[in-house]
Amino acid sequence: MKKFLDKLRRGANNLAIGAKCALQTRKAEGLDTGVKILIAVVLGALVLTLLYALLNGTVMPKVTEKVNSMFAYTA
């Protein structure tokens, strides 16, 4: 889990550095790249939020119910 979080943190740092460099350039393509990066970050956050809502609202209650029914064995 720690390796995953470190990798995620490095990726976020690289993304932030790339966005900063893109926004600091004076060329129009740099601004265009900055906008693309911003859009990608917003869409990624939206996808993660939807997955979180789907897993907690739909999948996990069903899994919990199935596991509880497996351990509720009476002979």
Rosetta constraint file for C-alpha pairs under 8 A:
AtomPair CA 1 CA 5 HARMONIC 6.24 0.50
AtomPair CA 2 CA 6 HARMONIC 6.06 0.50
AtomPair CA 3 CA 7 HARMONIC 6.07 0.50
AtomPair CA 4 CA 8 HARMONIC 6.08 0.50
AtomPair CA 5 CA 9 HARMONIC 5.99 0.50
AtomPair CA 6 CA 10 HARMONIC 6.12 0.50
AtomPair CA 7 CA 11 HARMONIC 6.16 0.50
AtomPair CA 8 CA 12 HARMONIC 6.19 0.50
AtomPair CA 9 CA 13 HARMONIC 6.11 0.50
AtomPair CA 10 CA 14 HARMONIC 6.08 0.50
AtomPair CA 11 CA 15 HARMONIC 6.09 0.50
AtomPair CA 12 CA 16 HARMONIC 6.10 0.50
AtomPair CA 13 CA 17 HARMONIC 6.09 0.50
AtomPair CA 14 CA 18 HARMONIC 6.04 0.50
AtomPair CA 15 CA 19 HARMONIC 6.10 0.50
AtomPair CA 15 CA 37 HARMONIC 7.91 0.50
AtomPair CA 16 CA 20 HARMONIC 6.05 0.50
AtomPair CA 17 CA 21 HARMONIC 6.11 0.50
AtomPair CA 18 CA 22 HARMONIC 6.01 0.50
AtomPair CA 19 CA 23 HARMONIC 6.05 0.50
AtomPair CA 19 CA 33 HARMONIC 7.82 0.50
AtomPair CA 19 CA 34 HARMONIC 5.51 0.50
AtomPair CA 19 CA 37 HARMONIC 6.51 0.50
AtomPair CA 19 CA 38 HARMONIC 7.88 0.50
AtomPair CA 20 CA 24 HARMONIC 6.13 0.50
AtomPair CA 20 CA 34 HARMONIC 7.96 0.50
AtomPair CA 21 CA 25 HARMONIC 6.47 0.50
AtomPair CA 22 CA 30 HARMONIC 4.71 0.50
AtomPair CA 22 CA 31 HARMONIC 6.36 0.50
AtomPair CA 22 CA 33 HARMONIC 6.24 0.50
AtomPair CA 22 CA 34 HARMONIC 5.42 0.50
AtomPair CA 23 CA 30 HARMONIC 6.12 0.50
AtomPair CA 23 CA 31 HARMONIC 5.69 0.50
AtomPair CA 23 CA 34 HARMONIC 5.70 0.50
AtomPair CA 24 CA 30 HARMONIC 7.73 0.50
AtomPair CA 25 CA 30 HARMONIC 5.61 0.50
AtomPair CA 25 CA 31 HARMONIC 7.45 0.50
AtomPair CA 26 CA 30 HARMONIC 6.95 0.50
AtomPair CA 26 CA 31 HARMONIC 7.83 0.50
AtomPair CA 27 CA 31 HARMONIC 6.93 0.50
AtomPair CA 28 CA 32 HARMONIC 6.26 0.50
AtomPair CA 29 CA 33 HARMONIC 6.07 0.50
AtomPair CA 30 CA 34 HARMONIC 6.19 0.50
AtomPair CA 31 CA 35 HARMONIC 6.25 0.50
AtomPair CA 32 CA 36 HARMONIC 6.28 0.50
AtomPair CA 33 CA 37 HARMONIC 6.16 0.50
AtomPair CA 34 CA 38 HARMONIC 6.17 0.50
AtomPair CA 35 CA 39 HARMONIC 6.13 0.50
AtomPair CA 36 CA 40 HARMONIC 6.13 0.50
AtomPair CA 37 CA 41 HARMONIC 6.21 0.50
AtomPair CA 38 CA 42 HARMONIC 6.26 0.50
AtomPair CA 39 CA 43 HARMONIC 6.09 0.50
AtomPair CA 40 CA 44 HARMONIC 5.97 0.50
AtomPair CA 41 CA 45 HARMONIC 6.18 0.50
AtomPair CA 42 CA 46 HARMONIC 6.21 0.50
AtomPair CA 43 CA 47 HARMONIC 6.18 0.50
AtomPair CA 44 CA 48 HARMONIC 6.19 0.50
AtomPair CA 45 CA 49 HARMONIC 6.11 0.50
AtomPair CA 46 CA 50 HARMONIC 6.21 0.50
AtomPair CA 47 CA 51 HARMONIC 6.16 0.50
AtomPair CA 48 CA 52 HARMONIC 6.08 0.50
AtomPair CA 49 CA 53 HARMONIC 6.18 0.50
AtomPair CA 50 CA 54 HARMONIC 6.06 0.50
AtomPair CA 51 CA 55 HARMONIC 6.02 0.50
AtomPair CA 52 CA 56 HARMONIC 6.06 0.50
AtomPair CA 53 CA 57 HARMONIC 5.67 0.50
AtomPair CA 53 CA 58 HARMONIC 7.96 0.50
AtomPair CA 54 CA 58 HARMONIC 5.51 0.50
AtomPair CA 54 CA 59 HARMONIC 6.74 0.50
AtomPair CA 55 CA 59 HARMONIC 4.86 0.50
AtomPair CA 55 CA 60 HARMONIC 5.80 0.50
AtomPair CA 56 CA 60 HARMONIC 5.39 0.50
AtomPair CA 56 CA 61 HARMONIC 7.27 0.50
AtomPair CA 57 CA 61 HARMONIC 6.96 0.50
AtomPair CA 58 CA 62 HARMONIC 6.84 0.50
AtomPair CA 59 CA 63 HARMONIC 6.28 0.50
AtomPair CA 60 CA 64 HARMONIC 5.98 0.50
AtomPair CA 61 CA 65 HARMONIC 6.07 0.50
AtomPair CA 62 CA 66 HARMONIC 6.20 0.50
AtomPair CA 63 CA 67 HARMONIC 6.15 0.50
AtomPair CA 64 CA 68 HARMONIC 6.07 0.50
AtomPair CA 65 CA 69 HARMONIC 6.12 0.50
AtomPair CA 66 CA 70 HARMONIC 6.22 0.50
AtomPair CA 67 CA 71 HARMONIC 6.45 0.50
AtomPair CA 68 CA 72 HARMONIC 6.04 0.50
AtomPair CA 69 CA 73 HARMONIC 7.33 0.50
